[in-house]
Amino acid sequence: MTVPQFVSSCPSLKRTPIQTDVGDYINVYSLDVAVWQPGAHVRVNRDLQN
């Protein structure tokens, strides 16, 4: 899976228009905090696993 494929398919990211400092709008992927559920998303550090 490539990075663009991951970003576009990730349920935690949504594409939204964001205003720049000069007033233009650009479409960016931002974190969608509405899909976050406490306790359901656990980060695993694979470097520390045996």
mmCIF entry with sequence, helices, sheets and N, C-alpha, C, O atoms, coordinates in Angstrom:
data_MODEL
# 
_entry.id   MODEL 
# 
_entity.id                         1 
_entity.type                       polymer 
_entity.pdbx_number_of_molecules   1 
# 
_entity_poly.entity_id                      1 
_entity_poly.type                           'polypeptide(L)' 
_entity_poly.nstd_linkage                   no 
_entity_poly.nstd_monomer                   no 
_entity_poly.pdbx_seq_one_letter_code       MTVPQFVSSCPSLKRTPIQTDVGDYINVYSLDVAVWQPGAHVRVNRDLQN 
_entity_poly.pdbx_seq_one_letter_code_can   MTVPQFVSSCPSLKRTPIQTDVGDYINVYSLDVAVWQPGAHVRVNRDLQN 
_entity_poly.pdbx_strand_id                 A 
# 
loop_
_entity_poly_seq.entity_id 
_entity_poly_seq.num 
_entity_poly_seq.mon_id 
_entity_poly_seq.hetero 
1 1  MET n 
1 2  THR n 
1 3  VAL n 
1 4  PRO n 
1 5  GLN n 
1 6  PHE n 
1 7  VAL n 
1 8  SER n 
1 9  SER n 
1 10 CYS n 
1 11 PRO n 
1 12 SER n 
1 13 LEU n 
1 14 LYS n 
1 15 ARG n 
1 16 THR n 
1 17 PRO n 
1 18 ILE n 
1 19 GLN n 
1 20 THR n 
1 21 ASP n 
1 22 VAL n 
1 23 GLY n 
1 24 ASP n 
1 25 TYR n 
1 26 ILE n 
1 27 ASN n 
1 28 VAL n 
1 29 TYR n 
1 30 SER n 
1 31 LEU n 
1 32 ASP n 
1 33 VAL n 
1 34 ALA n 
1 35 VAL n 
1 36 TRP n 
1 37 GLN n 
1 38 PRO n 
1 39 GLY n 
1 40 ALA n 
1 41 HIS n 
1 42 VAL n 
1 43 ARG n 
1 44 VAL n 
1 45 ASN n 
1 46 ARG n 
1 47 ASP n 
1 48 LEU n 
1 49 GLN n 
1 50 ASN n 
# 
_struct_asym.id          A 
_struct_asym.entity_id   1 
# 
loop_
_struct_conf.conf_type_id 
_struct_conf.id 
_struct_conf.pdbx_PDB_helix_id 
_struct_conf.beg_label_comp_id 
_struct_conf.beg_label_asym_id 
_struct_conf.beg_label_seq_id 
_struct_conf.pdbx_beg_PDB_ins_code 
_struct_conf.end_label_comp_id 
_struct_conf.end_label_asym_id 
_struct_conf.end_label_seq_id 
_struct_conf.pdbx_end_PDB_ins_code 
_struct_conf.beg_auth_comp_id 
_struct_conf.beg_auth_asym_id 
_struct_conf.beg_auth_seq_id 
_struct_conf.end_auth_comp_id 
_struct_conf.end_auth_asym_id 
_struct_conf.end_auth_seq_id 
_struct_conf.pdbx_PDB_helix_class 
_struct_conf.details 
_struct_conf.pdbx_PDB_helix_length 
HELX_P HELX_P1 AA1 VAL A 3  ? SER A 9  ? VAL A 3  SER A 9  1 ? 7 
HELX_P HELX_P2 AA2 VAL A 33 ? VAL A 35 ? VAL A 33 VAL A 35 5 ? 3 
HELX_P HELX_P3 AA3 ARG A 46 ? LEU A 48 ? ARG A 46 LEU A 48 5 ? 3 
# 
_struct_conf_type.id          HELX_P 
_struct_conf_type.criteria    ? 
_struct_conf_type.reference   ? 
# 
_struct_sheet.id               AA1 
_struct_sheet.type             ? 
_struct_sheet.number_strands   2 
_struct_sheet.details          ? 
# 
_struct_sheet_order.sheet_id     AA1 
_struct_sheet_order.range_id_1   1 
_struct_sheet_order.range_id_2   2 
_struct_sheet_order.offset       ? 
_struct_sheet_order.sense        anti-parallel 
# 
loop_
_struct_sheet_range.sheet_id 
_struct_sheet_range.id 
_struct_sheet_range.beg_label_comp_id 
_struct_sheet_range.beg_label_asym_id 
_struct_sheet_range.beg_label_seq_id 
_struct_sheet_range.pdbx_beg_PDB_ins_code 
_struct_sheet_range.end_label_comp_id 
_struct_sheet_range.end_label_asym_id 
_struct_sheet_range.end_label_seq_id 
_struct_sheet_range.pdbx_end_PDB_ins_code 
_struct_sheet_range.beg_auth_comp_id 
_struct_sheet_range.beg_auth_asym_id 
_struct_sheet_range.beg_auth_seq_id 
_struct_sheet_range.end_auth_comp_id 
_struct_sheet_range.end_auth_asym_id 
_struct_sheet_range.end_auth_seq_id 
AA1 1 LEU A 13 ? GLN A 19 ? LEU A 13 GLN A 19 
AA1 2 TYR A 25 ? LEU A 31 ? TYR A 25 LEU A 31 
# 
loop_
_atom_site.group_PDB 
_atom_site.id 
_atom_site.type_symbol 
_atom_site.label_atom_id 
_atom_site.label_alt_id 
_atom_site.label_comp_id 
_atom_site.label_asym_id 
_atom_site.label_entity_id 
_atom_site.label_seq_id 
_atom_site.pdbx_PDB_ins_code 
_atom_site.Cartn_x 
_atom_site.Cartn_y 
_atom_site.Cartn_z 
_atom_site.occupancy 
_atom_site.B_iso_or_equiv 
_atom_site.pdbx_formal_charge 
_atom_site.auth_seq_id 
_atom_site.auth_comp_id 
_atom_site.auth_asym_id 
_atom_site.auth_atom_id 
_atom_site.pdbx_PDB_model_num 
ATOM 1   N N  . MET A 1 1  ? 0.854   -1.168  0.000  1.00 0.00 ? 1  MET A N  1 
ATOM 2   C CA . MET A 1 1  ? 0.000   0.000   0.000  1.00 0.00 ? 1  MET A CA 1 
ATOM 3   C C  . MET A 1 1  ? 0.902   1.234   0.000  1.00 0.00 ? 1  MET A C  1 
ATOM 4   O O  . MET A 1 1  ? 1.847   1.326   0.784  1.00 0.00 ? 1  MET A O  1 
ATOM 5   N N  . THR A 1 2  ? 0.606   2.157   -0.867 1.00 0.00 ? 2  THR A N  1 
ATOM 6   C CA . THR A 1 2  ? 1.392   3.385   -0.937 1.00 0.00 ? 2  THR A CA 1 
ATOM 7   C C  . THR A 1 2  ? 0.870   4.401   0.075  1.00 0.00 ? 2  THR A C  1 
ATOM 8   O O  . THR A 1 2  ? -0.226  4.245   0.615  1.00 0.00 ? 2  THR A O  1 
ATOM 9   N N  . VAL A 1 3  ? 1.652   5.427   0.323  1.00 0.00 ? 3  VAL A N  1 
ATOM 10  C CA . VAL A 1 3  ? 1.228   6.475   1.265  1.00 0.00 ? 3  VAL A CA 1 
ATOM 11  C C  . VAL A 1 3  ? -0.047  7.167   0.777  1.00 0.00 ? 3  VAL A C  1 
ATOM 12  O O  . VAL A 1 3  ? -0.972  7.325   1.574  1.00 0.00 ? 3  VAL A O  1 
ATOM 13  N N  . PRO A 1 4  ? -0.144  7.585   -0.479 1.00 0.00 ? 4  PRO A N  1 
ATOM 14  C CA . PRO A 1 4  ? -1.399  8.199   -0.931 1.00 0.00 ? 4  PRO A CA 1 
ATOM 15  C C  . PRO A 1 4  ? -2.614  7.283   -0.786 1.00 0.00 ? 4  PRO A C  1 
ATOM 16  O O  . PRO A 1 4  ? -3.705  7.751   -0.463 1.00 0.00 ? 4  PRO A O  1 
ATOM 17  N N  . GLN A 1 5  ? -2.435  5.982   -1.021 1.00 0.00 ? 5  GLN A N  1 
ATOM 18  C CA . GLN A 1 5  ? -3.541  5.035   -0.846 1.00 0.00 ? 5  GLN A CA 1 
ATOM 19  C C  . GLN A 1 5  ? -3.949  4.948   0.617  1.00 0.00 ? 5  GLN A C  1 
ATOM 20  O O  . GLN A 1 5  ? -5.139  4.912   0.931  1.00 0.00 ? 5  GLN A O  1 
ATOM 21  N N  . PHE A 1 6  ? -2.964  4.914   1.513  1.00 0.00 ? 6  PHE A N  1 
ATOM 22  C CA . PHE A 1 6  ? -3.272  4.844   2.938  1.00 0.00 ? 6  PHE A CA 1 
ATOM 23  C C  . PHE A 1 6  ? -4.004  6.094   3.404  1.00 0.00 ? 6  PHE A C  1 
ATOM 24  O O  . PHE A 1 6  ? -5.022  6.003   4.090  1.00 0.00 ? 6  PHE A O  1 
ATOM 25  N N  . VAL A 1 7  ? -3.489  7.261   3.032  1.00 0.00 ? 7  VAL A N  1 
ATOM 26  C CA . VAL A 1 7  ? -4.092  8.520   3.476  1.00 0.00 ? 7  VAL A CA 1 
ATOM 27  C C  . VAL A 1 7  ? -5.518  8.648   2.963  1.00 0.00 ? 7  VAL A C  1 
ATOM 28  O O  . VAL A 1 7  ? -6.409  9.048   3.712  1.00 0.00 ? 7  VAL A O  1 
ATOM 29  N N  . SER A 1 8  ? -5.745  8.317   1.707  1.00 0.00 ? 8  SER A N  1 
ATOM 30  C CA . SER A 1 8  ? -7.089  8.473   1.150  1.00 0.00 ? 8  SER A CA 1 
ATOM 31  C C  . SER A 1 8  ? -8.078  7.449   1.690  1.00 0.00 ? 8  SER A C  1 
ATOM 32  O O  . SER A 1 8  ? -9.286  7.684   1.643  1.00 0.00 ? 8  SER A O  1 
ATOM 33  N N  . SER A 1 9  ? -7.595  6.315   2.204  1.00 0.00 ? 9  SER A N  1 
ATOM 34  C CA . SER A 1 9  ? -8.508  5.292   2.718  1.00 0.00 ? 9  SER A CA 1 
ATOM 35  C C  . SER A 1 9  ? -8.603  5.265   4.241  1.00 0.00 ? 9  SER A C  1 
ATOM 36  O O  . SER A 1 9  ? -9.401  4.504   4.788  1.00 0.00 ? 9  SER A O  1 
ATOM 37  N N  . CYS A 1 10 ? -7.819  6.066   4.929  1.00 0.00 ? 10 CYS A N  1 
ATOM 38  C CA . CYS A 1 10 ? -7.806  6.063   6.393  1.00 0.00 ? 10 CYS A CA 1 
ATOM 39  C C  . CYS A 1 10 ? -9.092  6.689   6.945  1.00 0.00 ? 10 CYS A C  1 
ATOM 40  O O  . CYS A 1 10 ? -9.399  7.833   6.608  1.00 0.00 ? 10 CYS A O  1 
ATOM 41  N N  . PRO A 1 11 ? -9.847  5.976   7.777  1.00 0.00 ? 11 PRO A N  1 
ATOM 42  C CA . PRO A 1 11 ? -11.100 6.529   8.303  1.00 0.00 ? 11 PRO A CA 1 
ATOM 43  C C  . PRO A 1 11 ? -10.893 7.677   9.291  1.00 0.00 ? 11 PRO A C  1 
ATOM 44  O O  . PRO A 1 11 ? -11.834 8.418   9.574  1.00 0.00 ? 11 PRO A O  1 
ATOM 45  N N  . SER A 1 12 ? -9.689  7.834   9.812  1.00 0.00 ? 12 SER A N  1 
ATOM 46  C CA . SER A 1 12 ? -9.415  8.908   10.765 1.00 0.00 ? 12 SER A CA 1 
ATOM 47  C C  . SER A 1 12 ? -9.079  10.226  10.082 1.00 0.00 ? 12 SER A C  1 
ATOM 48  O O  . SER A 1 12 ? -8.963  11.255  10.747 1.00 0.00 ? 12 SER A O  1 
ATOM 49  N N  . LEU A 1 13 ? -8.923  10.208  8.772  1.00 0.00 ? 13 LEU A N  1 
ATOM 50  C CA . LEU A 1 13 ? -8.593  11.416  8.027  1.00 0.00 ? 13 LEU A CA 1 
ATOM 51  C C  . LEU A 1 13 ? -9.734  11.772  7.097  1.00 0.00 ? 13 LEU A C  1 
ATOM 52  O O  . LEU A 1 13 ? -10.343 10.898  6.481  1.00 0.00 ? 13 LEU A O  1 
ATOM 53  N N  . LYS A 1 14 ? -10.020 13.064  6.998  1.00 0.00 ? 14 LYS A N  1 
ATOM 54  C CA . LYS A 1 14 ? -11.036 13.523  6.054  1.00 0.00 ? 14 LYS A CA 1 
ATOM 55  C C  . LYS A 1 14 ? -10.482 14.706  5.276  1.00 0.00 ? 14 LYS A C  1 
ATOM 56  O O  . LYS A 1 14 ? -9.660  15.469  5.783  1.00 0.00 ? 14 LYS A O  1 
ATOM 57  N N  . ARG A 1 15 ? -10.934 14.845  4.062  1.00 0.00 ? 15 ARG A N  1 
ATOM 58  C CA . ARG A 1 15 ? -10.460 15.921  3.197  1.00 0.00 ? 15 ARG A CA 1 
ATOM 59  C C  . ARG A 1 15 ? -11.361 17.133  3.392  1.00 0.00 ? 15 ARG A C  1 
ATOM 60  O O  . ARG A 1 15 ? -12.571 17.059  3.181  1.00 0.00 ? 15 ARG A O  1 
ATOM 61  N N  . THR A 1 16 ? -10.764 18.243  3.796  1.00 0.00 ? 16 THR A N  1 
ATOM 62  C CA . THR A 1 16 ? -11.532 19.450  4.073  1.00 0.00 ? 16 THR A CA 1 
ATOM 63  C C  . THR A 1 16 ? -10.813 20.673  3.514  1.00 0.00 ? 16 THR A C  1 
ATOM 64  O O  . THR A 1 16 ? -9.587  20.669  3.402  1.00 0.00 ? 16 THR A O  1 
ATOM 65  N N  . PRO A 1 17 ? -11.559 21.720  3.162  1.00 0.00 ? 17 PRO A N  1 
ATOM 66  C CA . PRO A 1 17 ? -10.918 22.961  2.730  1.00 0.00 ? 17 PRO A CA 1 
ATOM 67  C C  . PRO A 1 17 ? -10.407 23.743  3.945  1.00 0.00 ? 17 PRO A C  1 
ATOM 68  O O  . PRO A 1 17 ? -11.120 23.909  4.935  1.00 0.00 ? 17 PRO A O  1 
ATOM 69  N N  . ILE A 1 18 ? -9.177  24.212  3.853  1.00 0.00 ? 18 ILE A N  1 
ATOM 70  C CA . ILE A 1 18 ? -8.553  25.005  4.910  1.00 0.00 ? 18 ILE A CA 1 
ATOM 71  C C  . ILE A 1 18 ? -8.105  26.326  4.300  1.00 0.00 ? 18 ILE A C  1 
ATOM 72  O O  . ILE A 1 18 ? -7.525  26.351  3.215  1.00 0.00 ? 18 ILE A O  1 
ATOM 73  N N  . GLN A 1 19 ? -8.378  27.425  5.005  1.00 0.00 ? 19 GLN A N  1 
ATOM 74  C CA . GLN A 1 19 ? -7.987  28.741  4.497  1.00 0.00 ? 19 GLN A CA 1 
ATOM 75  C C  . GLN A 1 19 ? -6.517  29.010  4.794  1.00 0.00 ? 19 GLN A C  1 
ATOM 76  O O  . GLN A 1 19 ? -6.051  28.790  5.912  1.00 0.00 ? 19 GLN A O  1 
ATOM 77  N N  . THR A 1 20 ? -5.792  29.488  3.788  1.00 0.00 ? 20 THR A N  1 
ATOM 78  C CA . THR A 1 20 ? -4.381  29.820  3.962  1.00 0.00 ? 20 THR A CA 1 
ATOM 79  C C  . THR A 1 20 ? -4.244  31.222  4.533  1.00 0.00 ? 20 THR A C  1 
ATOM 80  O O  . THR A 1 20 ? -5.235  31.930  4.712  1.00 0.00 ? 20 THR A O  1 
ATOM 81  N N  . ASP A 1 21 ? -3.005  31.619  4.819  1.00 0.00 ? 21 ASP A N  1 
ATOM 82  C CA . ASP A 1 21 ? -2.762  32.943  5.390  1.00 0.00 ? 21 ASP A CA 1 
ATOM 83  C C  . ASP A 1 21 ? -3.040  34.077  4.404  1.00 0.00 ? 21 ASP A C  1 
ATOM 84  O O  . ASP A 1 21 ? -3.192  35.223  4.828  1.00 0.00 ? 21 ASP A O  1 
ATOM 85  N N  . VAL A 1 22 ? -3.111  33.792  3.108  1.00 0.00 ? 22 VAL A N  1 
ATOM 86  C CA . VAL A 1 22 ? -3.417  34.831  2.121  1.00 0.00 ? 22 VAL A CA 1 
ATOM 87  C C  . VAL A 1 22 ? -4.883  34.810  1.693  1.00 0.00 ? 22 VAL A C  1 
ATOM 88  O O  . VAL A 1 22 ? -5.278  35.576  0.814  1.00 0.00 ? 22 VAL A O  1 
ATOM 89  N N  . GLY A 1 23 ? -5.691  33.948  2.301  1.00 0.00 ? 23 GLY A N  1 
ATOM 90  C CA . GLY A 1 23 ? -7.121  33.929  2.047  1.00 0.00 ? 23 GLY A CA 1 
ATOM 91  C C  . GLY A 1 23 ? -7.608  32.866  1.082  1.00 0.00 ? 23 GLY A C  1 
ATOM 92  O O  . GLY A 1 23 ? -8.813  32.641  0.971  1.00 0.00 ? 23 GLY A O  1 
ATOM 93  N N  . ASP A 1 24 ? -6.692  32.206  0.381  1.00 0.00 ? 24 ASP A N  1 
ATOM 94  C CA . ASP A 1 24 ? -7.083  31.123  -0.523 1.00 0.00 ? 24 ASP A CA 1 
ATOM 95  C C  . ASP A 1 24 ? -7.485  29.890  0.283  1.00 0.00 ? 24 ASP A C  1 
ATOM 96  O O  . ASP A 1 24 ? -7.149  29.765  1.460  1.00 0.00 ? 24 ASP A O  1 
ATOM 97  N N  . TYR A 1 25 ? -8.200  28.996  -0.361 1.00 0.00 ? 25 TYR A N  1 
ATOM 98  C CA . TYR A 1 25 ? -8.558  27.723  0.264  1.00 0.00 ? 25 TYR A CA 1 
ATOM 99  C C  . TYR A 1 25 ? -7.848  26.588  -0.465 1.00 0.00 ? 25 TYR A C  1 
ATOM 100 O O  . TYR A 1 25 ? -7.780  26.571  -1.694 1.00 0.00 ? 25 TYR A O  1 
ATOM 101 N N  . ILE A 1 26 ? -7.321  25.646  0.305  1.00 0.00 ? 26 ILE A N  1 
ATOM 102 C CA . ILE A 1 26 ? -6.720  24.442  -0.252 1.00 0.00 ? 26 ILE A CA 1 
ATOM 103 C C  . ILE A 1 26 ? -7.383  23.240  0.411  1.00 0.00 ? 26 ILE A C  1 
ATOM 104 O O  . ILE A 1 26 ? -7.802  23.313  1.566  1.00 0.00 ? 26 ILE A O  1 
ATOM 105 N N  . ASN A 1 27 ? -7.474  22.140  -0.321 1.00 0.00 ? 27 ASN A N  1 
ATOM 106 C CA . ASN A 1 27 ? -8.034  20.908  0.235  1.00 0.00 ? 27 ASN A CA 1 
ATOM 107 C C  . ASN A 1 27 ? -6.916  20.090  0.853  1.00 0.00 ? 27 ASN A C  1 
ATOM 108 O O  . ASN A 1 27 ? -5.929  19.767  0.192  1.00 0.00 ? 27 ASN A O  1 
ATOM 109 N N  . VAL A 1 28 ? -7.078  19.757  2.127  1.00 0.00 ? 28 VAL A N  1 
ATOM 110 C CA . VAL A 1 28 ? -6.065  18.985  2.844  1.00 0.00 ? 28 VAL A CA 1 
ATOM 111 C C  . VAL A 1 28 ? -6.745  17.850  3.605  1.00 0.00 ? 28 VAL A C  1 
ATOM 112 O O  . VAL A 1 28 ? -7.950  17.884  3.851  1.00 0.00 ? 28 VAL A O  1 
ATOM 113 N N  . TYR A 1 29 ? -5.958  16.853  3.971  1.00 0.00 ? 29 TYR A N  1 
ATOM 114 C CA . TYR A 1 29 ? -6.450  15.790  4.839  1.00 0.00 ? 29 TYR A CA 1 
ATOM 115 C C  . TYR A 1 29 ? -6.193  16.212  6.275  1.00 0.00 ? 29 TYR A C  1 
ATOM 116 O O  . TYR A 1 29 ? -5.065  16.543  6.641  1.00 0.00 ? 29 TYR A O  1 
ATOM 117 N N  . SER A 1 30 ? -7.235  16.198  7.083  1.00 0.00 ? 30 SER A N  1 
ATOM 118 C CA . SER A 1 30 ? -7.101  16.566  8.490  1.00 0.00 ? 30 SER A CA 1 
ATOM 119 C C  . SER A 1 30 ? -7.681  15.450  9.358  1.00 0.00 ? 30 SER A C  1 
ATOM 120 O O  . SER A 1 30 ? -8.482  14.635  8.899  1.00 0.00 ? 30 SER A O  1 
ATOM 121 N N  . LEU A 1 31 ? -7.264  15.435  10.601 1.00 0.00 ? 31 LEU A N  1 
ATOM 122 C CA . LEU A 1 31 ? -7.713  14.407  11.534 1.00 0.00 ? 31 LEU A CA 1 
ATOM 123 C C  . LEU A 1 31 ? -9.180  14.613  11.868 1.00 0.00 ? 31 LEU A C  1 
ATOM 124 O O  . LEU A 1 31 ? -9.583  15.706  12.266 1.00 0.00 ? 31 LEU A O  1 
ATOM 125 N N  . ASP A 1 32 ? -9.972  13.578  11.709 1.00 0.00 ? 32 ASP A N  1 
ATOM 126 C CA . ASP A 1 32 ? -11.396 13.617  12.028 1.00 0.00 ? 32 ASP A CA 1 
ATOM 127 C C  . ASP A 1 32 ? -11.578 13.073  13.439 1.00 0.00 ? 32 ASP A C  1 
ATOM 128 O O  . ASP A 1 32 ? -11.601 11.860  13.645 1.00 0.00 ? 32 ASP A O  1 
ATOM 129 N N  . VAL A 1 33 ? -11.707 13.969  14.403 1.00 0.00 ? 33 VAL A N  1 
ATOM 130 C CA . VAL A 1 33 ? -11.791 13.544  15.799 1.00 0.00 ? 33 VAL A CA 1 
ATOM 131 C C  . VAL A 1 33 ? -13.145 12.927  16.135 1.00 0.00 ? 33 VAL A C  1 
ATOM 132 O O  . VAL A 1 33 ? -13.298 12.333  17.202 1.00 0.00 ? 33 VAL A O  1 
ATOM 133 N N  . ALA A 1 34 ? -14.125 13.056  15.251 1.00 0.00 ? 34 ALA A N  1 
ATOM 134 C CA . ALA A 1 34 ? -15.449 12.484  15.509 1.00 0.00 ? 34 ALA A CA 1 
ATOM 135 C C  . ALA A 1 34 ? -15.430 10.959  15.459 1.00 0.00 ? 34 ALA A C  1 
ATOM 136 O O  . ALA A 1 34 ? -16.300 10.316  16.046 1.00 0.00 ? 34 ALA A O  1 
ATOM 137 N N  . VAL A 1 35 ? -14.456 10.370  14.771 1.00 0.00 ? 35 VAL A N  1 
ATOM 138 C CA . VAL A 1 35 ? -14.407 8.907   14.674 1.00 0.00 ? 35 VAL A CA 1 
ATOM 139 C C  . VAL A 1 35 ? -13.587 8.277   15.797 1.00 0.00 ? 35 VAL A C  1 
ATOM 140 O O  . VAL A 1 35 ? -13.559 7.054   15.926 1.00 0.00 ? 35 VAL A O  1 
ATOM 141 N N  . TRP A 1 36 ? -12.924 9.091   16.607 1.00 0.00 ? 36 TRP A N  1 
ATOM 142 C CA . TRP A 1 36 ? -12.092 8.561   17.692 1.00 0.00 ? 36 TRP A CA 1 
ATOM 143 C C  . TRP A 1 36 ? -12.971 8.065   18.829 1.00 0.00 ? 36 TRP A C  1 
ATOM 144 O O  . TRP A 1 36 ? -13.881 8.765   19.274 1.00 0.00 ? 36 TRP A O  1 
ATOM 145 N N  . GLN A 1 37 ? -12.693 6.853   19.296 1.00 0.00 ? 37 GLN A N  1 
ATOM 146 C CA . GLN A 1 37 ? -13.424 6.271   20.415 1.00 0.00 ? 37 GLN A CA 1 
ATOM 147 C C  . GLN A 1 37 ? -12.417 5.922   21.502 1.00 0.00 ? 37 GLN A C  1 
ATOM 148 O O  . GLN A 1 37 ? -11.523 5.108   21.270 1.00 0.00 ? 37 GLN A O  1 
ATOM 149 N N  . PRO A 1 38 ? -12.543 6.523   22.686 1.00 0.00 ? 38 PRO A N  1 
ATOM 150 C CA . PRO A 1 38 ? -11.583 6.241   23.755 1.00 0.00 ? 38 PRO A CA 1 
ATOM 151 C C  . PRO A 1 38 ? -11.512 4.748   24.072 1.00 0.00 ? 38 PRO A C  1 
ATOM 152 O O  . PRO A 1 38 ? -12.535 4.083   24.236 1.00 0.00 ? 38 PRO A O  1 
ATOM 153 N N  . GLY A 1 39 ? -10.305 4.248   24.154 1.00 0.00 ? 39 GLY A N  1 
ATOM 154 C CA . GLY A 1 39 ? -10.095 2.845   24.472 1.00 0.00 ? 39 GLY A CA 1 
ATOM 155 C C  . GLY A 1 39 ? -10.128 1.914   23.278 1.00 0.00 ? 39 GLY A C  1 
ATOM 156 O O  . GLY A 1 39 ? -9.641  0.787   23.365 1.00 0.00 ? 39 GLY A O  1 
ATOM 157 N N  . ALA A 1 40 ? -10.690 2.357   22.171 1.00 0.00 ? 40 ALA A N  1 
ATOM 158 C CA . ALA A 1 40 ? -10.797 1.499   20.991 1.00 0.00 ? 40 ALA A CA 1 
ATOM 159 C C  . ALA A 1 40 ? -9.557  1.573   20.109 1.00 0.00 ? 40 ALA A C  1 
ATOM 160 O O  . ALA A 1 40 ? -9.252  0.628   19.381 1.00 0.00 ? 40 ALA A O  1 
ATOM 161 N N  . HIS A 1 41 ? -8.850  2.684   20.171 1.00 0.00 ? 41 HIS A N  1 
ATOM 162 C CA . HIS A 1 41 ? -7.661  2.869   19.345 1.00 0.00 ? 41 HIS A CA 1 
ATOM 163 C C  . HIS A 1 41 ? -6.431  2.745   20.229 1.00 0.00 ? 41 HIS A C  1 
ATOM 164 O O  . HIS A 1 41 ? -6.150  3.619   21.050 1.00 0.00 ? 41 HIS A O  1 
ATOM 165 N N  . VAL A 1 42 ? -5.714  1.664   20.055 1.00 0.00 ? 42 VAL A N  1 
ATOM 166 C CA . VAL A 1 42 ? -4.531  1.412   20.871 1.00 0.00 ? 42 VAL A CA 1 
ATOM 167 C C  . VAL A 1 42 ? -3.306  1.447   19.970 1.00 0.00 ? 42 VAL A C  1 
ATOM 168 O O  . VAL A 1 42 ? -3.242  0.741   18.963 1.00 0.00 ? 42 VAL A O  1 
ATOM 169 N N  . ARG A 1 43 ? -2.345  2.265   20.335 1.00 0.00 ? 43 ARG A N  1 
ATOM 170 C CA . ARG A 1 43 ? -1.106  2.347   19.564 1.00 0.00 ? 43 ARG A CA 1 
ATOM 171 C C  . ARG A 1 43 ? -0.152  1.267   20.055 1.00 0.00 ? 43 ARG A C  1 
ATOM 172 O O  . ARG A 1 43 ? 0.039   1.093   21.259 1.00 0.00 ? 43 ARG A O  1 
ATOM 173 N N  . VAL A 1 44 ? 0.439   0.552   19.123 1.00 0.00 ? 44 VAL A N  1 
ATOM 174 C CA . VAL A 1 44 ? 1.389   -0.501  19.455 1.00 0.00 ? 44 VAL A CA 1 
ATOM 175 C C  . VAL A 1 44 ? 2.745   -0.111  18.893 1.00 0.00 ? 44 VAL A C  1 
ATOM 176 O O  . VAL A 1 44 ? 2.882   0.121   17.692 1.00 0.00 ? 44 VAL A O  1 
ATOM 177 N N  . ASN A 1 45 ? 3.747   -0.037  19.758 1.00 0.00 ? 45 ASN A N  1 
ATOM 178 C CA . ASN A 1 45 ? 5.100   0.254   19.321 1.00 0.00 ? 45 ASN A CA 1 
ATOM 179 C C  . ASN A 1 45 ? 5.743   -1.057  18.884 1.00 0.00 ? 45 ASN A C  1 
ATOM 180 O O  . ASN A 1 45 ? 6.133   -1.869  19.723 1.00 0.00 ? 45 ASN A O  1 
ATOM 181 N N  . ARG A 1 46 ? 5.853   -1.262  17.592 1.00 0.00 ? 46 ARG A N  1 
ATOM 182 C CA . ARG A 1 46 ? 6.358   -2.529  17.060 1.00 0.00 ? 46 ARG A CA 1 
ATOM 183 C C  . ARG A 1 46 ? 7.841   -2.722  17.343 1.00 0.00 ? 46 ARG A C  1 
ATOM 184 O O  . ARG A 1 46 ? 8.324   -3.854  17.323 1.00 0.00 ? 46 ARG A O  1 
ATOM 185 N N  . ASP A 1 47 ? 8.570   -1.650  17.603 1.00 0.00 ? 47 ASP A N  1 
ATOM 186 C CA . ASP A 1 47 ? 9.996   -1.774  17.914 1.00 0.00 ? 47 ASP A CA 1 
ATOM 187 C C  . ASP A 1 47 ? 10.225  -2.495  19.234 1.00 0.00 ? 47 ASP A C  1 
ATOM 188 O O  . ASP A 1 47 ? 11.277  -3.104  19.431 1.00 0.00 ? 47 ASP A O  1 
ATOM 189 N N  . LEU A 1 48 ? 9.254   -2.434  20.140 1.00 0.00 ? 48 LEU A N  1 
ATOM 190 C CA . LEU A 1 48 ? 9.419   -3.024  21.461 1.00 0.00 ? 48 LEU A CA 1 
ATOM 191 C C  . LEU A 1 48 ? 8.843   -4.430  21.557 1.00 0.00 ? 48 LEU A C  1 
ATOM 192 O O  . LEU A 1 48 ? 9.014   -5.097  22.578 1.00 0.00 ? 48 LEU A O  1 
ATOM 193 N N  . GLN A 1 49 ? 8.164   -4.892  20.510 1.00 0.00 ? 49 GLN A N  1 
ATOM 194 C CA . GLN A 1 49 ? 7.583   -6.231  20.539 1.00 0.00 ? 49 GLN A CA 1 
ATOM 195 C C  . GLN A 1 49 ? 8.655   -7.280  20.270 1.00 0.00 ? 49 GLN A C  1 
ATOM 196 O O  . GLN A 1 49 ? 9.616   -7.027  19.544 1.00 0.00 ? 49 GLN A O  1 
ATOM 197 N N  . ASN A 1 50 ? 8.483   -8.456  20.861 1.00 0.00 ? 50 ASN A N  1 
ATOM 198 C CA . ASN A 1 50 ? 9.417   -9.567  20.622 1.00 0.00 ? 50 ASN A CA 1 
ATOM 199 C C  . ASN A 1 50 ? 8.943   -10.449 19.516 1.00 0.00 ? 50 ASN A C  1 
ATOM 200 O O  . ASN A 1 50 ? 9.606   -11.431 19.182 1.00 0.00 ? 50 ASN A O  1 
# 
